[in-house]
Amino acid sequence: GAGVSQSPSNKVTEKGKDVELRCDPISGHTALYWYRQSLGQGLEFLIYFQGNSAPDKSGLPSDRFSAERTGGSVSTLTIQRTQQEDSAVYLCASSLDAGMNTEAFFGQGTRLTVV
Amino acid sequence: QQPVQSPQAVILREGEDAVINCSSSKALYSVHWYRQKHGEAPVFLMILLKGGEQKGHEKISASFNEKKQQSSLYLTASQLSYSGTYFCGTGPDSNYQLIWGAGTKLIIKP
């Protein structure tokens, strides 16, 4: 597609329920990143993929968070047993590769509200 | 260690200049600058690399001081469209990732 697409754009869920957030990166981009942004805060790194592999899962806040990427394209971030502190905007970004000299393109984000 | 951005916020009149700083406690290889408007995705502005290479938009200028482990973004003759929150990302960290600052909020008034 023309840009990084994320769905849903907004999600309200009850505490304890599971949610899935989807990211469709720019075609041909091998690197894909997930970030979390709390209100008025910076970008908190969660996980990145190079192809379908996730070399770095160190940013995932707890074992309730998991992510996968299939076909080197679409990625899903899953949060199990959601808690109120999970409420945030979840941003996905993709880039041609994972190098330090490569710009990233961000999606519009999914605003997650846990009530 | 998260890079420190300063100032946290700045209000300007259209046409005025601004400098946004990003300081790291670690040696830097690269600094990335992005701007995020309220409710929108962050948008790429510039990458600065150790050794002097830069990639970015022609209308944006920035510096990278390796010795001071610091980068500065220069916004001259500011326009209303420059409003937003500016983030710097520095890296790589031990996991070869960027670490992002908390952001500098820039408000441009007519």
Chai-1 contact restraints between the chains, C-beta under 6 A:
chainA,res_idxA,chainB,res_idxB,connection_type,confidence,min_distance_angstrom,max_distance_angstrom,comment,restraint_id
A,G42,B,W100,contact,1.0,0.0,6.0,A-B,restraint_1
A,G42,B,G101,contact,1.0,0.0,6.0,A-B,restraint_2
A,G42,B,A102,contact,1.0,0.0,6.0,A-B,restraint_3
A,G42,B,G103,contact,1.0,0.0,6.0,A-B,restraint_4
A,L43,B,W100,contact,1.0,0.0,6.0,A-B,restraint_5
A,F45,B,Q97,contact,1.0,0.0,6.0,A-B,restraint_6
A,D56,B,N95,contact,1.0,0.0,6.0,A-B,restraint_7
A,S58,B,N95,contact,1.0,0.0,6.0,A-B,restraint_8
A,M100,B,Y29,contact,1.0,0.0,6.0,A-B,restraint_9
A,M100,B,S30,contact,1.0,0.0,6.0,A-B,restraint_10
A,M100,B,G91,contact,1.0,0.0,6.0,A-B,restraint_11
A,M100,B,P92,contact,1.0,0.0,6.0,A-B,restraint_12
A,N101,B,I47,contact,1.0,0.0,6.0,A-B,restraint_13
A,N101,B,L49,contact,1.0,0.0,6.0,A-B,restraint_14
A,E103,B,F44,contact,1.0,0.0,6.0,A-B,restraint_15
A,F106,B,A41,contact,1.0,0.0,6.0,A-B,restraint_16
A,F106,B,P42,contact,1.0,0.0,6.0,A-B,restraint_17
A,G107,B,A41,contact,1.0,0.0,6.0,A-B,restraint_18
A,Q108,B,A41,contact,1.0,0.0,6.0,A-B,restraint_19
